[in-house]
Amino acid sequence: MDCDGCERRVKSAVTSLRGVRSVEIIRKQSKVTVTGHVDPNKVLKKVKETGKKRAEFWPYIEHNLVAYPYVAGAYDKRAPPGYVKDVPQAYSSSYNLPQDNISTFFSDDNANACSIM
């Protein structure tokens, strides 16, 4: 977004959607944050209709949320400070282990399963 007119046009288009509670625009990062109960694809479509053809979902996450923030593909020079791209290579394989263990925690097949009486 380059000017106040672009910002107003995007903000008015997004606030017209049903379920939107608030809209925050950071022009320096070209970032629009929408809060509320609304389909993200509808928001993206509405932003693209205002003339912003390169509109996309925010591809960055905070660097402290991933195990390997400087892996190839995650580090991006254009990312705002403290952010890296959200790529699968940045996560360690141990993040998936607790989900697997929880699924069999109360299983009858597990000999050490917890039982409640």
PDB file as gemmi writes it, atoms N, CA and C in Angstrom:
CRYST1    1.000    1.000    1.000  90.00  90.00  90.00 P 1                      
ATOM      1  N   MET A   1       0.839  -1.173   0.000  1.00  0.00           N  
ATOM      2  CA  MET A   1       0.000   0.000   0.000  1.00  0.00           C  
ATOM      3  C   MET A   1       0.887   1.240   0.000  1.00  0.00           C  
ATOM      4  N   ASP A   2       0.544   2.157  -0.847  1.00  0.00           N  
ATOM      5  CA  ASP A   2       1.403   3.317  -1.038  1.00  0.00           C  
ATOM      6  C   ASP A   2       0.853   4.599  -0.437  1.00  0.00           C  
ATOM      7  N   CYS A   3      -0.463   4.730  -0.357  1.00  0.00           N  
ATOM      8  CA  CYS A   3      -1.020   6.021   0.045  1.00  0.00           C  
ATOM      9  C   CYS A   3      -2.223   5.829   0.973  1.00  0.00           C  
ATOM     10  N   ASP A   4      -2.731   6.957   1.467  1.00  0.00           N  
ATOM     11  CA  ASP A   4      -3.900   6.922   2.344  1.00  0.00           C  
ATOM     12  C   ASP A   4      -5.135   6.405   1.611  1.00  0.00           C  
ATOM     13  N   GLY A   5      -5.235   6.704   0.321  1.00  0.00           N  
ATOM     14  CA  GLY A   5      -6.386   6.251  -0.458  1.00  0.00           C  
ATOM     15  C   GLY A   5      -6.451   4.735  -0.547  1.00  0.00           C  
ATOM     16  N   CYS A   6      -5.294   4.115  -0.788  1.00  0.00           N  
ATOM     17  CA  CYS A   6      -5.250   2.641  -0.840  1.00  0.00           C  
ATOM     18  C   CYS A   6      -5.651   2.057   0.508  1.00  0.00           C  
ATOM     19  N   GLU A   7      -5.124   2.640   1.557  1.00  0.00           N  
ATOM     20  CA  GLU A   7      -5.419   2.147   2.900  1.00  0.00           C  
ATOM     21  C   GLU A   7      -6.909   2.258   3.214  1.00  0.00           C  
ATOM     22  N   ARG A   8      -7.510   3.396   2.881  1.00  0.00           N  
ATOM     23  CA  ARG A   8      -8.951   3.592   3.126  1.00  0.00           C  
ATOM     24  C   ARG A   8      -9.794   2.632   2.302  1.00  0.00           C  
ATOM     25  N   ARG A   9      -9.394   2.419   1.031  1.00  0.00           N  
ATOM     26  CA  ARG A   9     -10.149   1.538   0.155  1.00  0.00           C  
ATOM     27  C   ARG A   9     -10.148   0.093   0.676  1.00  0.00           C  
ATOM     28  N   VAL A  10      -8.977  -0.381   1.115  1.00  0.00           N  
ATOM     29  CA  VAL A  10      -8.873  -1.740   1.652  1.00  0.00           C  
ATOM     30  C   VAL A  10      -9.641  -1.856   2.959  1.00  0.00           C  
ATOM     31  N   LYS A  11      -9.492  -0.856   3.829  1.00  0.00           N  
ATOM     32  CA  LYS A  11     -10.165  -0.910   5.124  1.00  0.00           C  
ATOM     33  C   LYS A  11     -11.686  -0.900   4.969  1.00  0.00           C  
ATOM     34  N   SER A  12     -12.202  -0.062   4.088  1.00  0.00           N  
ATOM     35  CA  SER A  12     -13.659  -0.006   3.918  1.00  0.00           C  
ATOM     36  C   SER A  12     -14.189  -1.288   3.271  1.00  0.00           C  
ATOM     37  N   ALA A  13     -13.410  -1.876   2.356  1.00  0.00           N  
ATOM     38  CA  ALA A  13     -13.848  -3.115   1.706  1.00  0.00           C  
ATOM     39  C   ALA A  13     -13.899  -4.258   2.713  1.00  0.00           C  
ATOM     40  N   VAL A  14     -12.904  -4.347   3.590  1.00  0.00           N  
ATOM     41  CA  VAL A  14     -12.840  -5.454   4.541  1.00  0.00           C  
ATOM     42  C   VAL A  14     -13.854  -5.269   5.667  1.00  0.00           C  
ATOM     43  N   THR A  15     -14.054  -4.043   6.130  1.00  0.00           N  
ATOM     44  CA  THR A  15     -15.017  -3.825   7.214  1.00  0.00           C  
ATOM     45  C   THR A  15     -16.447  -4.058   6.758  1.00  0.00           C  
ATOM     46  N   SER A  16     -16.683  -4.031   5.440  1.00  0.00           N  
ATOM     47  CA  SER A  16     -18.040  -4.278   4.954  1.00  0.00           C  
ATOM     48  C   SER A  16     -18.418  -5.756   5.028  1.00  0.00           C  
ATOM     49  N   LEU A  17     -17.424  -6.629   5.233  1.00  0.00           N  
ATOM     50  CA  LEU A  17     -17.710  -8.060   5.345  1.00  0.00           C  
ATOM     51  C   LEU A  17     -18.425  -8.366   6.656  1.00  0.00           C  
ATOM     52  N   ARG A  18     -19.311  -9.320   6.606  1.00  0.00           N  
ATOM     53  CA  ARG A  18     -20.077  -9.721   7.787  1.00  0.00           C  
ATOM     54  C   ARG A  18     -19.187 -10.519   8.740  1.00  0.00           C  
ATOM     55  N   GLY A  19     -19.163 -10.156  10.014  1.00  0.00           N  
ATOM     56  CA  GLY A  19     -18.396 -10.863  11.028  1.00  0.00           C  
ATOM     57  C   GLY A  19     -17.078 -10.202  11.393  1.00  0.00           C  
ATOM     58  N   VAL A  20     -16.701  -9.137  10.693  1.00  0.00           N  
ATOM     59  CA  VAL A  20     -15.443  -8.457  10.979  1.00  0.00           C  
ATOM     60  C   VAL A  20     -15.637  -7.542  12.177  1.00  0.00           C  
ATOM     61  N   ARG A  21     -14.798  -7.726  13.207  1.00  0.00           N  
ATOM     62  CA  ARG A  21     -14.868  -6.873  14.400  1.00  0.00           C  
ATOM     63  C   ARG A  21     -13.936  -5.681  14.297  1.00  0.00           C  
ATOM     64  N   SER A  22     -12.695  -5.918  13.839  1.00  0.00           N  
ATOM     65  CA  SER A  22     -11.757  -4.808  13.710  1.00  0.00           C  
ATOM     66  C   SER A  22     -10.782  -5.079  12.569  1.00  0.00           C  
ATOM     67  N   VAL A  23     -10.238  -3.996  12.039  1.00  0.00           N  
ATOM     68  CA  VAL A  23      -9.259  -4.072  10.958  1.00  0.00           C  
ATOM     69  C   VAL A  23      -8.090  -3.179  11.332  1.00  0.00           C  
ATOM     70  N   GLU A  24      -6.886  -3.740  11.317  1.00  0.00           N  
ATOM     71  CA  GLU A  24      -5.681  -2.978  11.612  1.00  0.00           C  
ATOM     72  C   GLU A  24      -4.771  -3.046  10.391  1.00  0.00           C  
ATOM     73  N   ILE A  25      -4.314  -1.881   9.937  1.00  0.00           N  
ATOM     74  CA  ILE A  25      -3.463  -1.826   8.752  1.00  0.00           C  
ATOM     75  C   ILE A  25      -2.121  -1.218   9.132  1.00  0.00           C  
ATOM     76  N   ILE A  26      -1.051  -1.920   8.759  1.00  0.00           N  
ATOM     77  CA  ILE A  26       0.308  -1.418   8.931  1.00  0.00           C  
ATOM     78  C   ILE A  26       0.857  -1.186   7.539  1.00  0.00           C  
ATOM     79  N   ARG A  27       0.858   0.063   7.114  1.00  0.00           N  
ATOM     80  CA  ARG A  27       1.207   0.395   5.741  1.00  0.00           C  
ATOM     81  C   ARG A  27       2.671   0.089   5.443  1.00  0.00           C  
ATOM     82  N   LYS A  28       3.558   0.293   6.399  1.00  0.00           N  
ATOM     83  CA  LYS A  28       4.986   0.070   6.179  1.00  0.00           C  
ATOM     84  C   LYS A  28       5.272  -1.380   5.810  1.00  0.00           C  
ATOM     85  N   GLN A  29       4.548  -2.323   6.401  1.00  0.00           N  
ATOM     86  CA  GLN A  29       4.731  -3.734   6.107  1.00  0.00           C  
ATOM     87  C   GLN A  29       3.723  -4.241   5.072  1.00  0.00           C  
ATOM     88  N   SER A  30       2.810  -3.390   4.641  1.00  0.00           N  
ATOM     89  CA  SER A  30       1.710  -3.787   3.749  1.00  0.00           C  
ATOM     90  C   SER A  30       0.945  -4.950   4.348  1.00  0.00           C  
ATOM     91  N   LYS A  31       0.585  -4.806   5.601  1.00  0.00           N  
ATOM     92  CA  LYS A  31      -0.057  -5.880   6.353  1.00  0.00           C  
ATOM     93  C   LYS A  31      -1.429  -5.422   6.838  1.00  0.00           C  
ATOM     94  N   VAL A  32      -2.428  -6.276   6.613  1.00  0.00           N  
ATOM     95  CA  VAL A  32      -3.786  -6.024   7.083  1.00  0.00           C  
ATOM     96  C   VAL A  32      -4.146  -7.146   8.055  1.00  0.00           C  
ATOM     97  N   THR A  33      -4.519  -6.785   9.285  1.00  0.00           N  
ATOM     98  CA  THR A  33      -4.916  -7.770  10.290  1.00  0.00           C  
ATOM     99  C   THR A  33      -6.402  -7.611  10.540  1.00  0.00           C  
ATOM    100  N   VAL A  34      -7.150  -8.695  10.319  1.00  0.00           N  
ATOM    101  CA  VAL A  34      -8.598  -8.679  10.487  1.00  0.00           C  
ATOM    102  C   VAL A  34      -8.956  -9.547  11.679  1.00  0.00           C  
ATOM    103  N   THR A  35      -9.774  -9.010  12.587  1.00  0.00           N  
ATOM    104  CA  THR A  35     -10.221  -9.742  13.763  1.00  0.00           C  
ATOM    105  C   THR A  35     -11.724  -9.947  13.666  1.00  0.00           C  
ATOM    106  N   GLY A  36     -12.176 -11.156  13.980  1.00  0.00           N  
ATOM    107  CA  GLY A  36     -13.598 -11.459  13.948  1.00  0.00           C  
ATOM    108  C   GLY A  36     -13.846 -12.857  13.420  1.00  0.00           C  
ATOM    109  N   HIS A  37     -15.105 -13.174  13.228  1.00  0.00           N  
ATOM    110  CA  HIS A  37     -15.505 -14.476  12.695  1.00  0.00           C  
ATOM    111  C   HIS A  37     -15.841 -14.307  11.224  1.00  0.00           C  
ATOM    112  N   VAL A  38     -14.824 -14.494  10.391  1.00  0.00           N  
ATOM    113  CA  VAL A  38     -14.987 -14.310   8.955  1.00  0.00           C  
ATOM    114  C   VAL A  38     -14.055 -15.285   8.237  1.00  0.00           C  
ATOM    115  N   ASP A  39     -14.465 -15.731   7.067  1.00  0.00           N  
ATOM    116  CA  ASP A  39     -13.672 -16.657   6.276  1.00  0.00           C  
ATOM    117  C   ASP A  39     -12.441 -15.936   5.726  1.00  0.00           C  
ATOM    118  N   PRO A  40     -11.232 -16.443   5.997  1.00  0.00           N  
ATOM    119  CA  PRO A  40     -10.023 -15.775   5.511  1.00  0.00           C  
ATOM    120  C   PRO A  40      -9.968 -15.659   3.992  1.00  0.00           C  
ATOM    121  N   ASN A  41     -10.502 -16.635   3.287  1.00  0.00           N  
ATOM    122  CA  ASN A  41     -10.492 -16.573   1.824  1.00  0.00           C  
ATOM    123  C   ASN A  41     -11.371 -15.448   1.300  1.00  0.00           C  
ATOM    124  N   LYS A  42     -12.484 -15.159   1.999  1.00  0.00           N  
ATOM    125  CA  LYS A  42     -13.344 -14.037   1.601  1.00  0.00           C  
ATOM    126  C   LYS A  42     -12.624 -12.718   1.801  1.00  0.00           C  
ATOM    127  N   VAL A  43     -11.859 -12.611   2.887  1.00  0.00           N  
ATOM    128  CA  VAL A  43     -11.098 -11.381   3.142  1.00  0.00           C  
ATOM    129  C   VAL A  43     -10.062 -11.184   2.043  1.00  0.00           C  
ATOM    130  N   LEU A  44      -9.348 -12.246   1.714  1.00  0.00           N  
ATOM    131  CA  LEU A  44      -8.326 -12.153   0.662  1.00  0.00           C  
ATOM    132  C   LEU A  44      -8.948 -11.769  -0.672  1.00  0.00           C  
ATOM    133  N   LYS A  45     -10.083 -12.356  -0.995  1.00  0.00           N  
ATOM    134  CA  LYS A  45     -10.769 -12.038  -2.251  1.00  0.00           C  
ATOM    135  C   LYS A  45     -11.202 -10.575  -2.276  1.00  0.00           C  
ATOM    136  N   LYS A  46     -11.712 -10.086  -1.147  1.00  0.00           N  
ATOM    137  CA  LYS A  46     -12.174  -8.694  -1.068  1.00  0.00           C  
ATOM    138  C   LYS A  46     -11.009  -7.723  -1.231  1.00  0.00           C  
ATOM    139  N   VAL A  47      -9.856  -8.068  -0.638  1.00  0.00           N  
ATOM    140  CA  VAL A  47      -8.677  -7.203  -0.774  1.00  0.00           C  
ATOM    141  C   VAL A  47      -8.199  -7.198  -2.221  1.00  0.00           C  
ATOM    142  N   LYS A  48      -8.230  -8.348  -2.882  1.00  0.00           N  
ATOM    143  CA  LYS A  48      -7.807  -8.414  -4.281  1.00  0.00           C  
ATOM    144  C   LYS A  48      -8.746  -7.622  -5.185  1.00  0.00           C  
ATOM    145  N   GLU A  49     -10.019  -7.547  -4.827  1.00  0.00           N  
ATOM    146  CA  GLU A  49     -10.986  -6.790  -5.623  1.00  0.00           C  
ATOM    147  C   GLU A  49     -10.727  -5.286  -5.572  1.00  0.00           C  
ATOM    148  N   THR A  50     -10.006  -4.818  -4.553  1.00  0.00           N  
ATOM    149  CA  THR A  50      -9.710  -3.387  -4.458  1.00  0.00           C  
ATOM    150  C   THR A  50      -8.561  -2.981  -5.369  1.00  0.00           C  
ATOM    151  N   GLY A  51      -7.941  -3.959  -6.053  1.00  0.00           N  
ATOM    152  CA  GLY A  51      -6.847  -3.644  -6.964  1.00  0.00           C  
ATOM    153  C   GLY A  51      -5.508  -4.126  -6.474  1.00  0.00           C  
ATOM    154  N   LYS A  52      -5.460  -4.750  -5.331  1.00  0.00           N  
ATOM    155  CA  LYS A  52      -4.212  -5.284  -4.778  1.00  0.00           C  
ATOM    156  C   LYS A  52      -4.028  -6.712  -5.280  1.00  0.00           C  
ATOM    157  N   LYS A  53      -3.461  -6.843  -6.469  1.00  0.00           N  
ATOM    158  CA  LYS A  53      -3.337  -8.153  -7.115  1.00  0.00           C  
ATOM    159  C   LYS A  53      -2.363  -9.075  -6.397  1.00  0.00           C  
ATOM    160  N   ARG A  54      -1.386  -8.518  -5.705  1.00  0.00           N  
ATOM    161  CA  ARG A  54      -0.390  -9.347  -5.032  1.00  0.00           C  
ATOM    162  C   ARG A  54      -0.787  -9.677  -3.597  1.00  0.00           C  
ATOM    163  N   ALA A  55      -2.012  -9.553  -3.256  1.00  0.00           N  
ATOM    164  CA  ALA A  55      -2.461  -9.852  -1.894  1.00  0.00           C  
ATOM    165  C   ALA A  55      -2.306 -11.344  -1.623  1.00  0.00           C  
ATOM    166  N   GLU A  56      -1.790 -11.672  -0.432  1.00  0.00           N  
ATOM    167  CA  GLU A  56      -1.600 -13.057  -0.025  1.00  0.00           C  
ATOM    168  C   GLU A  56      -1.684 -13.131   1.491  1.00  0.00           C  
ATOM    169  N   PHE A  57      -1.816 -14.340   2.010  1.00  0.00           N  
ATOM    170  CA  PHE A  57      -1.825 -14.518   3.454  1.00  0.00           C  
ATOM    171  C   PHE A  57      -0.446 -14.195   3.998  1.00  0.00           C  
ATOM    172  N   TRP A  58      -0.377 -13.712   5.228  1.00  0.00           N  
ATOM    173  CA  TRP A  58       0.881 -13.317   5.852  1.00  0.00           C  
ATOM    174  C   TRP A  58       1.769 -14.553   5.975  1.00  0.00           C  
ATOM    175  N   PRO A  59       2.908 -14.579   5.276  1.00  0.00           N  
ATOM    176  CA  PRO A  59       3.734 -15.793   5.233  1.00  0.00           C  
ATOM    177  C   PRO A  59       4.734 -15.913   6.380  1.00  0.00           C  
ATOM    178  N   TYR A  60       4.735 -14.961   7.315  1.00  0.00           N  
ATOM    179  CA  TYR A  60       5.762 -14.947   8.346  1.00  0.00           C  
ATOM    180  C   TYR A  60       5.198 -15.311   9.716  1.00  0.00           C  
ATOM    181  N   ILE A  61       6.056 -15.898  10.551  1.00  0.00           N  
ATOM    182  CA  ILE A  61       5.729 -16.154  11.947  1.00  0.00           C  
ATOM    183  C   ILE A  61       6.907 -15.675  12.789  1.00  0.00           C  
ATOM    184  N   GLU A  62       6.692 -15.525  14.078  1.00  0.00           N  
ATOM    185  CA  GLU A  62       7.769 -15.053  14.945  1.00  0.00           C  
ATOM    186  C   GLU A  62       8.880 -16.092  14.989  1.00  0.00           C  
ATOM    187  N   HIS A  63      10.109 -15.610  14.987  1.00  0.00           N  
ATOM    188  CA  HIS A  63      11.245 -16.539  14.906  1.00  0.00           C  
ATOM    189  C   HIS A  63      11.400 -17.414  16.142  1.00  0.00           C  
ATOM    190  N   ASN A  64      10.839 -17.025  17.272  1.00  0.00           N  
ATOM    191  CA  ASN A  64      10.966 -17.845  18.479  1.00  0.00           C  
ATOM    192  C   ASN A  64       9.953 -18.983  18.520  1.00  0.00           C  
ATOM    193  N   LEU A  65       9.082 -19.102  17.527  1.00  0.00           N  
ATOM    194  CA  LEU A  65       8.103 -20.184  17.475  1.00  0.00           C  
ATOM    195  C   LEU A  65       8.589 -21.392  16.686  1.00  0.00           C  
ATOM    196  N   VAL A  66       9.738 -21.274  16.043  1.00  0.00           N  
ATOM    197  CA  VAL A  66      10.284 -22.389  15.269  1.00  0.00           C  
ATOM    198  C   VAL A  66      11.617 -22.820  15.860  1.00  0.00           C  
ATOM    199  N   ALA A  67      11.982 -24.080  15.639  1.00  0.00           N  
ATOM    200  CA  ALA A  67      13.224 -24.618  16.188  1.00  0.00           C  
ATOM    201  C   ALA A  67      14.444 -24.151  15.402  1.00  0.00           C  
ATOM    202  N   TYR A  68      14.311 -24.048  14.092  1.00  0.00           N  
ATOM    203  CA  TYR A  68      15.441 -23.676  13.243  1.00  0.00           C  
ATOM    204  C   TYR A  68      15.072 -22.467  12.390  1.00  0.00           C  
ATOM    205  N   PRO A  69      15.199 -21.246  12.932  1.00  0.00           N  
ATOM    206  CA  PRO A  69      14.748 -20.073  12.175  1.00  0.00           C  
ATOM    207  C   PRO A  69      15.630 -19.703  10.986  1.00  0.00           C  
ATOM    208  N   TYR A  70      16.867 -20.223  10.912  1.00  0.00           N  
ATOM    209  CA  TYR A  70      17.753 -19.834   9.816  1.00  0.00           C  
ATOM    210  C   TYR A  70      17.995 -20.962   8.819  1.00  0.00           C  
ATOM    211  N   VAL A  71      17.088 -21.941   8.788  1.00  0.00           N  
ATOM    212  CA  VAL A  71      17.178 -23.010   7.801  1.00  0.00           C  
ATOM    213  C   VAL A  71      16.877 -22.427   6.418  1.00  0.00           C  
ATOM    214  N   ALA A  72      17.407 -23.070   5.387  1.00  0.00           N  
ATOM    215  CA  ALA A  72      17.189 -22.586   4.021  1.00  0.00           C  
ATOM    216  C   ALA A  72      15.695 -22.519   3.722  1.00  0.00           C  
ATOM    217  N   GLY A  73      15.253 -21.392   3.240  1.00  0.00           N  
ATOM    218  CA  GLY A  73      13.848 -21.205   2.904  1.00  0.00           C  
ATOM    219  C   GLY A  73      13.072 -20.471   3.979  1.00  0.00           C  
ATOM    220  N   ALA A  74      13.522 -20.537   5.223  1.00  0.00           N  
ATOM    221  CA  ALA A  74      12.802 -19.865   6.303  1.00  0.00           C  
ATOM    222  C   ALA A  74      13.283 -18.434   6.477  1.00  0.00           C  
ATOM    223  N   TYR A  75      14.581 -18.227   6.349  1.00  0.00           N  
ATOM    224  CA  TYR A  75      15.132 -16.885   6.520  1.00  0.00           C  
ATOM    225  C   TYR A  75      14.872 -16.066   5.270  1.00  0.00           C  
ATOM    226  N   ASP A  76      14.261 -14.912   5.451  1.00  0.00           N  
ATOM    227  CA  ASP A  76      13.916 -14.042   4.331  1.00  0.00           C  
ATOM    228  C   ASP A  76      14.354 -12.628   4.678  1.00  0.00           C  
ATOM    229  N   LYS A  77      15.146 -12.018   3.818  1.00  0.00           N  
ATOM    230  CA  LYS A  77      15.648 -10.668   4.078  1.00  0.00           C  
ATOM    231  C   LYS A  77      14.528  -9.635   4.087  1.00  0.00           C  
ATOM    232  N   ARG A  78      13.433  -9.920   3.394  1.00  0.00           N  
ATOM    233  CA  ARG A  78      12.318  -8.968   3.330  1.00  0.00           C  
ATOM    234  C   ARG A  78      11.376  -9.076   4.517  1.00  0.00           C  
ATOM    235  N   ALA A  79      11.593 -10.082   5.366  1.00  0.00           N  
ATOM    236  CA  ALA A  79      10.717 -10.279   6.528  1.00  0.00           C  
ATOM    237  C   ALA A  79      10.936  -9.159   7.539  1.00  0.00           C  
ATOM    238  N   PRO A  80       9.885  -8.762   8.253  1.00  0.00           N  
ATOM    239  CA  PRO A  80      10.047  -7.763   9.303  1.00  0.00           C  
ATOM    240  C   PRO A  80      10.966  -8.294  10.396  1.00  0.00           C  
ATOM    241  N   PRO A  81      11.567  -7.420  11.192  1.00  0.00           N  
ATOM    242  CA  PRO A  81      12.455  -7.884  12.264  1.00  0.00           C  
ATOM    243  C   PRO A  81      11.732  -8.827  13.223  1.00  0.00           C  
ATOM    244  N   GLY A  82      12.373  -9.943  13.539  1.00  0.00           N  
ATOM    245  CA  GLY A  82      11.797 -10.908  14.466  1.00  0.00           C  
ATOM    246  C   GLY A  82      10.881 -11.924  13.820  1.00  0.00           C  
ATOM    247  N   TYR A  83      10.779 -11.939  12.493  1.00  0.00           N  
ATOM    248  CA  TYR A  83       9.900 -12.859  11.778  1.00  0.00           C  
ATOM    249  C   TYR A  83      10.696 -13.690  10.773  1.00  0.00           C  
ATOM    250  N   VAL A  84      10.248 -14.914  10.530  1.00  0.00           N  
ATOM    251  CA  VAL A  84      10.787 -15.786   9.488  1.00  0.00           C  
ATOM    252  C   VAL A  84       9.609 -16.388   8.738  1.00  0.00           C  
ATOM    253  N   LYS A  85       9.891 -16.968   7.553  1.00  0.00           N  
ATOM    254  CA  LYS A  85       8.825 -17.611   6.782  1.00  0.00           C  
ATOM    255  C   LYS A  85       8.377 -18.893   7.473  1.00  0.00           C  
ATOM    256  N   ASP A  86       7.115 -19.199   7.347  1.00  0.00           N  
ATOM    257  CA  ASP A  86       6.545 -20.408   7.936  1.00  0.00           C  
ATOM    258  C   ASP A  86       6.721 -21.565   6.958  1.00  0.00           C  
ATOM    259  N   VAL A  87       7.816 -22.322   7.144  1.00  0.00           N  
ATOM    260  CA  VAL A  87       8.112 -23.464   6.285  1.00  0.00           C  
ATOM    261  C   VAL A  87       8.263 -24.711   7.148  1.00  0.00           C  
ATOM    262  N   PRO A  88       7.920 -25.874   6.636  1.00  0.00           N  
ATOM    263  CA  PRO A  88       7.998 -27.110   7.440  1.00  0.00           C  
ATOM    264  C   PRO A  88       9.418 -27.461   7.885  1.00  0.00           C  
ATOM    265  N   GLN A  89      10.443 -27.052   7.129  1.00  0.00           N  
ATOM    266  CA  GLN A  89      11.809 -27.388   7.476  1.00  0.00           C  
ATOM    267  C   GLN A  89      12.273 -26.701   8.762  1.00  0.00           C  
ATOM    268  N   ALA A  90      11.607 -25.639   9.171  1.00  0.00           N  
ATOM    269  CA  ALA A  90      12.025 -24.892  10.357  1.00  0.00           C  
ATOM    270  C   ALA A  90      11.596 -25.574  11.643  1.00  0.00           C  
ATOM    271  N   TYR A  91      10.684 -26.523  11.560  1.00  0.00           N  
ATOM    272  CA  TYR A  91      10.206 -27.221  12.748  1.00  0.00           C  
ATOM    273  C   TYR A  91      11.025 -28.485  12.973  1.00  0.00           C  
ATOM    274  N   SER A  92      11.291 -28.792  14.232  1.00  0.00           N  
ATOM    275  CA  SER A  92      11.992 -30.044  14.521  1.00  0.00           C  
ATOM    276  C   SER A  92      10.985 -31.187  14.517  1.00  0.00           C  
ATOM    277  N   SER A  93      11.465 -32.395  14.358  1.00  0.00           N  
ATOM    278  CA  SER A  93      10.566 -33.544  14.309  1.00  0.00           C  
ATOM    279  C   SER A  93       9.953 -33.843  15.671  1.00  0.00           C  
ATOM    280  N   SER A  94      10.525 -33.300  16.747  1.00  0.00           N  
ATOM    281  CA  SER A  94       9.988 -33.570  18.088  1.00  0.00           C  
ATOM    282  C   SER A  94       8.663 -32.857  18.332  1.00  0.00           C  
ATOM    283  N   TYR A  95       8.318 -31.858  17.495  1.00  0.00           N  
ATOM    284  CA  TYR A  95       7.041 -31.179  17.667  1.00  0.00           C  
ATOM    285  C   TYR A  95       5.872 -32.113  17.387  1.00  0.00           C  
ATOM    286  N   ASN A  96       6.056 -33.123  16.544  1.00  0.00           N  
ATOM    287  CA  ASN A  96       4.984 -34.042  16.205  1.00  0.00           C  
ATOM    288  C   ASN A  96       4.855 -35.189  17.200  1.00  0.00           C  
ATOM    289  N   LEU A  97       5.873 -35.441  17.996  1.00  0.00           N  
ATOM    290  CA  LEU A  97       5.841 -36.576  18.911  1.00  0.00           C  
ATOM    291  C   LEU A  97       4.753 -36.491  19.967  1.00  0.00           C  
ATOM    292  N   PRO A  98       4.542 -35.382  20.645  1.00  0.00           N  
ATOM    293  CA  PRO A  98       3.490 -35.368  21.661  1.00  0.00           C  
ATOM    294  C   PRO A  98       2.102 -35.672  21.114  1.00  0.00           C  
ATOM    295  N   GLN A  99       1.814 -35.259  19.894  1.00  0.00           N  
ATOM    296  CA  GLN A  99       0.504 -35.530  19.323  1.00  0.00           C  
ATOM    297  C   GLN A  99       0.312 -37.029  19.113  1.00  0.00           C  
ATOM    298  N   ASP A 100       1.366 -37.728  18.697  1.00  0.00           N  
ATOM    299  CA  ASP A 100       1.278 -39.169  18.507  1.00  0.00           C  
ATOM    300  C   ASP A 100       1.091 -39.878  19.846  1.00  0.00           C  
ATOM    301  N   ASN A 101       1.806 -39.421  20.862  1.00  0.00           N  
ATOM    302  CA  ASN A 101       1.699 -40.050  22.174  1.00  0.00           C  
ATOM    303  C   ASN A 101       0.328 -39.821  22.800  1.00  0.00           C  
ATOM    304  N   ILE A 102      -0.236 -38.666  22.614  1.00  0.00           N  
ATOM    305  CA  ILE A 102      -1.541 -38.356  23.193  1.00  0.00           C  
ATOM    306  C   ILE A 102      -2.627 -39.223  22.568  1.00  0.00           C  
ATOM    307  N   SER A 103      -2.494 -39.533  21.292  1.00  0.00           N  
ATOM    308  CA  SER A 103      -3.534 -40.324  20.629  1.00  0.00           C  
ATOM    309  C   SER A 103      -3.610 -41.748  21.180  1.00  0.00           C  
ATOM    310  N   THR A 104      -2.516 -42.276  21.704  1.00  0.00           N  
ATOM    311  CA  THR A 104      -2.530 -43.628  22.261  1.00  0.00           C  
ATOM    312  C   THR A 104      -2.494 -43.634  23.778  1.00  0.00           C  
ATOM    313  N   PHE A 105      -2.616 -42.496  24.404  1.00  0.00           N  
ATOM    314  CA  PHE A 105      -2.498 -42.404  25.857  1.00  0.00           C  
ATOM    315  C   PHE A 105      -3.593 -43.188  26.577  1.00  0.00           C  
ATOM    316  N   PHE A 106      -4.823 -43.127  26.093  1.00  0.00           N  
ATOM    317  CA  PHE A 106      -5.945 -43.826  26.716  1.00  0.00           C  
ATOM    318  C   PHE A 106      -6.389 -45.027  25.880  1.00  0.00           C  
ATOM    319  N   SER A 107      -5.509 -45.578  25.086  1.00  0.00           N  
ATOM    320  CA  SER A 107      -5.848 -46.682  24.207  1.00  0.00           C  
ATOM    321  C   SER A 107      -5.845 -48.010  24.961  1.00  0.00           C  
ATOM    322  N   ASP A 108      -6.720 -48.942  24.574  1.00  0.00           N  
ATOM    323  CA  ASP A 108      -6.731 -50.284  25.158  1.00  0.00           C  
ATOM    324  C   ASP A 108      -5.521 -51.087  24.691  1.00  0.00           C  
ATOM    325  N   ASP A 109      -4.946 -50.713  23.568  1.00  0.00           N  
ATOM    326  CA  ASP A 109      -3.772 -51.409  23.057  1.00  0.00           C  
ATOM    327  C   ASP A 109      -2.514 -51.078  23.852  1.00  0.00           C  
ATOM    328  N   ASN A 110      -2.524 -49.939  24.548  1.00  0.00           N  
ATOM    329  CA  ASN A 110      -1.375 -49.502  25.326  1.00  0.00           C  
ATOM    330  C   ASN A 110      -1.421 -50.183  26.702  1.00  0.00           C  
ATOM    331  N   ALA A 111      -0.405 -50.970  27.019  1.00  0.00           N  
ATOM    332  CA  ALA A 111      -0.385 -51.688  28.311  1.00  0.00           C  
ATOM    333  C   ALA A 111      -0.249 -50.732  29.482  1.00  0.00           C  
ATOM    334  N   ASN A 112       0.343 -49.569  29.262  1.00  0.00           N  
ATOM    335  CA  ASN A 112       0.545 -48.596  30.337  1.00  0.00           C  
ATOM    336  C   ASN A 112      -0.532 -47.506  30.307  1.00  0.00           C  
ATOM    337  N   ALA A 113      -1.657 -47.770  29.684  1.00  0.00           N  
ATOM    338  CA  ALA A 113      -2.715 -46.772  29.552  1.00  0.00           C  
ATOM    339  C   ALA A 113      -3.310 -46.444  30.916  1.00  0.00           C  
ATOM    340  N   CYS A 114      -3.747 -45.244  31.041  1.00  0.00           N  
ATOM    341  CA  CYS A 114      -4.355 -44.779  32.281  1.00  0.00           C  
ATOM    342  C   CYS A 114      -5.800 -45.288  32.338  1.00  0.00           C  
ATOM    343  N   SER A 115      -6.196 -45.747  33.495  1.00  0.00           N  
ATOM    344  CA  SER A 115      -7.592 -46.197  33.638  1.00  0.00           C  
ATOM    345  C   SER A 115      -8.237 -45.420  34.768  1.00  0.00           C  
ATOM    346  N   ILE A 116      -9.487 -45.084  34.581  1.00  0.00           N  
ATOM    347  CA  ILE A 116     -10.245 -44.330  35.578  1.00  0.00           C  
ATOM    348  C   ILE A 116     -11.337 -45.214  36.115  1.00  0.00           C  
ATOM    349  N   MET A 117     -11.418 -45.308  37.428  1.00  0.00           N  
ATOM    350  CA  MET A 117     -12.444 -46.150  38.060  1.00  0.00           C  
ATOM    351  C   MET A 117     -13.360 -45.308  38.884  1.00  0.00           C  
TER     352      MET A 117                                                      
END                                                                             
